[in-house]
């Protein structure tokens, strides 16, 4: 076995964090963990941890989420960015590769494990307590990504039920933008673009996503 290579310069550690959003009626929720160990023991944080040496980045983010909360995200994750303020981690220089994901409803099958003493679906906007590390910055960026994606494309389909109506869309707009205005235009735009279809007409129209392929 070859001897480990010694570098002349210190190297930063790399972590992965994952912001998972879900809709609870007209409230947007974020999955957080309460840290079990220092630094920031007892504080809420995004699920995450150190990337293993031979591990792809997205695989690491999904692994940490499952280890700390029990949740396994089936759908896609979205890369948010690199967070590398030298003072973000009191243990030393640590760079985080942050991701975001959407699920259709807050799963009740979550529990704090590994480095987390607790896991919970917390309000994503306005009332979230001070988060560990720079996770407030990451959460703010994730909320911007979500809002822009809903306004400009079909990203919201990751939050809505498989079959939904205008009320569901209005609740989503209330949760994200504090207003229900725009829900009707969103439905018309996605229907015209061929991303959703009506499966029931009448007073309470029902819609579903049109899957590619």
C-alpha positions in Angstrom: 0.0 0.0 0.0 1.5 3.3 -1.0 2.3 5.8 1.7 -0.1 8.7 2.1 0.9 11.9 0.2 1.9 14.8 2.4 0.9 18.2 1.0 3.0 21.4 1.6 -0.2 23.5 2.2 -3.2 22.9 4.4 -6.4 21.7 2.6 -10.0 22.6 3.4 -12.6 20.0 4.4 -15.6 19.6 2.2 -19.2 19.2 3.4 -22.6 18.7 1.7 -25.9 20.2 2.9 -29.4 19.6 1.6 -32.4 21.9 1.9 -35.6 19.9 1.5 -38.9 21.8 1.1 -42.5 20.6 1.3 -45.9 22.2 1.3 -48.2 21.8 4.3 -51.5 23.4 3.1 -50.5 27.1 2.6 -47.3 26.9 4.6 -43.9 26.1 3.2 -41.8 23.9 5.4 -38.1 23.0 5.5 -36.6 19.9 7.0 -34.1 20.7 9.8 -32.1 18.8 12.3 -31.0 19.8 15.8 -27.3 19.3 16.2 -26.2 16.7 18.7 -22.5 17.7 19.0 -20.4 20.9 19.0 -20.1 23.2 17.3 -23.6 24.7 17.6 -24.8 21.8 19.7 -28.6 22.1 20.2 -29.1 24.5 17.3 -31.1 23.9 14.2 -29.3 23.2 11.0 -29.8 21.9 7.5 -29.1 18.1 7.2 -25.5 17.6 6.1 -22.0 16.6 6.9 -18.6 15.7 5.6 -18.1 14.3 2.1 -16.4 11.0 2.1 -13.1 10.7 0.1 -14.4 8.5 -2.7 -18.0 9.7 -2.8 -19.8 11.7 -5.5 -21.1 15.0 -4.2 -24.9 14.4 -4.8 -24.6 10.9 -3.3 -23.0 12.4 -0.2 -25.8 14.9 0.2 -28.5 12.2 -0.1 -26.6 9.9 2.3 -26.3 12.6 5.0 -30.0 13.4 4.7 -31.0 9.8 5.2 -28.5 9.3 8.0 -29.6 12.3 10.0 -33.4 12.3 9.3 -34.4 8.9 7.8 -35.7 10.7 4.7 -34.7 9.4 1.3 -35.5 11.8 -1.5 -36.5 10.0 -4.7 -36.7 12.9 -7.0 -33.9 15.2 -8.3 -31.7 17.4 -6.1 -30.6 20.8 -7.4 -27.1 22.2 -6.8 -27.4 25.7 -5.1 -23.8 26.7 -4.9 -20.5 26.8 -3.0 -20.4 28.3 0.5 -16.8 28.9 1.7 -16.6 31.9 4.1 -13.4 31.1 6.0 -15.2 31.7 9.3 -18.3 29.6 8.6 -17.1 26.7 10.7 -15.2 27.2 14.0 -13.4 23.9 13.6 -11.4 25.1 10.6 -11.7 25.9 6.9 -14.7 24.1 5.6 -16.4 24.5 2.2 -20.0 23.4 1.7 -21.6 22.2 -1.5 -25.2 23.0 -0.9 -28.2 21.4 -2.7 -32.0 21.7 -2.6 -34.9 19.3 -3.2 -38.7 19.2 -3.2 -41.1 16.6 -2.0 -44.9 16.7 -2.2 -45.8 16.7 1.5 -44.0 16.7 4.8 -43.1 13.1 5.5 -44.0 11.9 9.0 -41.3 9.2 8.8 -38.5 11.3 10.1 -36.4 11.1 13.2 -33.1 12.6 14.3 -30.2 10.1 14.1 -26.4 10.0 13.7 -25.2 13.6 14.4 -28.8 14.8 14.9 -30.7 14.7 18.2 -34.0 15.7 16.5 -35.4 16.2 13.0 -38.5 18.3 12.3 -40.4 20.1 9.5 -40.0 23.8 10.5 -41.6 26.9 8.8 -39.2 27.9 6.0 -40.1 31.6 6.0 -40.1 34.2 8.7 -40.2 32.2 11.9 -37.1 29.9 11.5 -34.8 30.3 14.5 -31.1 31.2 14.0 -29.4 28.4 12.2 -26.0 26.9 12.7 -23.0 27.7 10.5 -24.1 29.9 7.6 -27.2 27.8 7.0 -29.4 30.9 7.1 -27.6 32.2 4.1 -28.0 28.8 2.3 -31.7 28.7 3.2 -32.2 32.3 1.9 -30.6 31.3 -1.4 -32.7 28.1 -1.6 -35.9 30.2 -1.1 -34.8 32.5 -4.0 -34.1 29.5 -6.2 -37.6 28.1 -5.4 -39.4 31.3 -5.9 -37.7 32.0 -9.3 -38.3 28.4 -10.4 -42.0 28.6 -9.6 -42.4 31.9 -11.4 -40.5 31.0 -14.5 -41.0 27.3 -15.0 -42.5 24.0 -13.8 -40.5 23.6 -10.6 -43.6 23.9 -8.5 -44.8 20.5 -9.8 -42.3 19.0 -7.3 -44.3 20.5 -4.4 -47.9 19.8 -5.7 -49.8 16.5 -5.3 -49.9 14.1 -8.3 -53.4 15.4 -8.9 -54.2 19.0 -7.9 -56.6 21.8 -8.4 -56.6 25.6 -8.4 -57.0 25.7 -4.7 -53.7 23.7 -4.3 -52.0 26.1 -6.6 -53.4 29.2 -4.7 -52.2 27.7 -1.4 -48.7 27.2 -2.9 -48.6 30.8 -4.0 -49.7 32.0 -0.6 -46.9 29.9 1.0 -44.2 31.2 -1.3 -45.2 34.7 -2.1 -47.8 35.8 0.6 -50.4 36.2 -2.1 -52.7 34.0 -4.1 -52.4 36.3 -7.2 -50.8 34.6 -10.1 -52.1 31.1 -9.5 -54.5 31.2 -12.5 -51.9 32.6 -14.8 -49.5 29.8 -13.7 -52.0 27.1 -14.5 -52.7 28.6 -18.0 -49.0 29.0 -18.7 -48.1 25.4 -17.8 -51.1 24.0 -19.6 -50.2 26.0 -22.8 -46.6 24.8 -22.5 -47.8 21.2 -22.4 -46.5 20.6 -18.8 -49.9 19.9 -17.2 -53.2 18.6 -18.5 -56.8 18.7 -17.2 -58.2 15.3 -16.2 -61.5 16.6 -14.8 -63.5 19.6 -16.0 -66.3 21.5 -14.4 -66.4 23.7 -11.3 -63.4 22.1 -9.6 -61.0 21.3 -12.5 -58.3 18.7 -11.7 -54.8 18.7 -13.2 -51.8 16.5 -13.4 -48.2 16.8 -14.7 -47.4 15.5 -18.2 -44.3 13.4 -17.8 -41.6 13.6 -20.4 -41.2 10.5 -22.6 
